[in-house]
């Protein structure tokens, strides 16, 4: 019986902590954007895994550039957008990155090699941003919308929020009655 419990525990923990499959065989150094900005020359040619939210996509004749707002990554490799952003960086890809797919405000995780810096104009100010040459890019899907309306009434079939008298009640939340807060 213990064997099955250990096997189940192993499968659950292994499944919860996995990065996307495209990152399986990529070795990276755990270094943040702030550490790289302090001394970019010493950190060149270091493989990193960073993520964030796409700000802008630029396509040129031979390559594409993503400007990304940096967020720390969770254990699963997804950007933690609940944290404060820590700066910007630019990603160079030899593949064409379609601006309709790699759209503004999409979350992305990528692995690549630090290959210098690039100058960008933000507002009226010129700034120098770290340049990352990408090995792999993972675009995260948009979150699912919430199907609850109001205090917990469901929006399915003919039983919309106010069609049934208890769904509109402040004491009804998701199928159960609770005391009012």
N, C-alpha and C positions, 0 to 999 in steps of 0.2 A: 504494500500500500504506500509506503514511504517513497518507493521508486517512482510511482505515478505522480505523487505530489511534487517531487523534485523535477520531474520531467515537465509537468505543467508549469511550474514556477520558472523553469529555464526558458520555455517557449514564450511565456508572457513577457519576461524581462528582455529577451532577445528581440521580440517583435516591437516592443515599445521604444527601444533605444536606437533603432536602425536609421541611418541616413538614407537618402534616396540612392537607388542602385548605381547611378552614374558616378558616385563618389567612392565606391568600394575600394578600388585599387590605387587611389591617389594619396600619396604621403604629403602631409602639410606640417608647417610649423605653427604653433599656437601663438600668434602675435597680433596685437590689436592695431587699429588704424592710428591711434594716438602714439603708440610706440614707434610706428613707421614714420609718422610726420616729424617726430623729434630728430630722427637721423635717417633720412631716406638713402643717402649714399652707402651707409653701412648695411642696410637691409635689402639691397638689390639682389635679384636672382634667388629670392627666398620663396618657396611655394607656400601659399596661404589659402585659407577657406574663409571667405567673408560673405556677408549678405546685407540686404537692406531693401529699400523701396526705390524703384526706377523713377528718376526725375526726367531724363531726356534720352532720346535715341538719335544718333547721327549716323547716317550711312554715307560712305564714300565709295570710290570705284573698287577698291580692293579689300576694304575692311569696314566693320561697324564699330561704333563706340556707344557704350551705355554709361550715362552718368548716374551714379547710385548714391542715395543717402544711406550712410552706414548705420546699422543697428547690430548689437551683439546677437549671437546665434544661441538658440536653445539647444538642449541635448540632442534633439532630432534634426538639427541643422536649419530650422526655420528662423527667420529674423524675429526678434522679440520687439514688436512695434509698440508694446506697452512701456518699454524703456525709453529714455531720452535718446535722440539721434546724436551721434558723436562726430559727424563730419561727412565729407563727400569723398568719393574716389571715382575713377574712370576705368572702365573695362574695355579692352580692345579684343575684338573677335574677328577671325578671318572669314567666318561665315556671315551671310546676310541675315541680319536680325530685323524681322518685319516689325515696323512700328505699330501695326494693328495688333500684333500678338504680344510684343514686349512693350506694352503701353505704359503710360505714366501711372504711377501709384500701384503697380503690380509688385508683389514681393518676389525676390529672387535670391538664390544662394548660388555662389560660384566658387570654383577653385581655379587657381592660376598662379603665375609667377610674377612677382614685382619686377617691373622692367623700367623703372624710372619715374618721371613725372611729366605732366602735360599742363599747359596753361589754358585756362578757361576764363571767360568773362561772365560774371554773375552780377546782374544789375549793371552798374558802371565800374565795377572793381575787377581788376585782373587778379586771379589767384592761381597758385600752383597746386595741383592735385596729384596724388599717387596714381600711377598707371599700372594696371594689372593686365597681363596678357592671359586670356582665359584658356583653360583646358576643357572645362565643362561648365554648363550653365543649367540650373534647375529653376524653372518658373513655377511658383506655387499657385495652386488653383484658388479661385475666389472662395471666401467662406459661404456656407449655405445660409440662406435667409431663415429667419425665425418664423415658424408657422403659427405662433400664438398671437392672439389679438386681445388687447385690453388686459384684464386681470387673469387671463388664462383660458378664455373661451376659445374653442377651436374654430377654424375657418373651413371646415370640410362639409361638402354636400349642402343640404338645406339648413344645417344647424350653424349658421353664422353667429357672430358675437351676440347680437341682441335678439335672435329669433327664439331662443329658449329662455325662459325667465331667470334661471339660475346662472346662466353664462354671464349675464351682465351684472351679477351681484358682486360687490367688493369682497365677499367671503368665499367666492369660488375661484380656485387657482388650479388649473391643470387637472381637473377631475376630482379634486378633494375640497372640502370646506375647511377653511382656517379662520381663526379669529382675526378681526381687522387690526392692522398695525397702526 
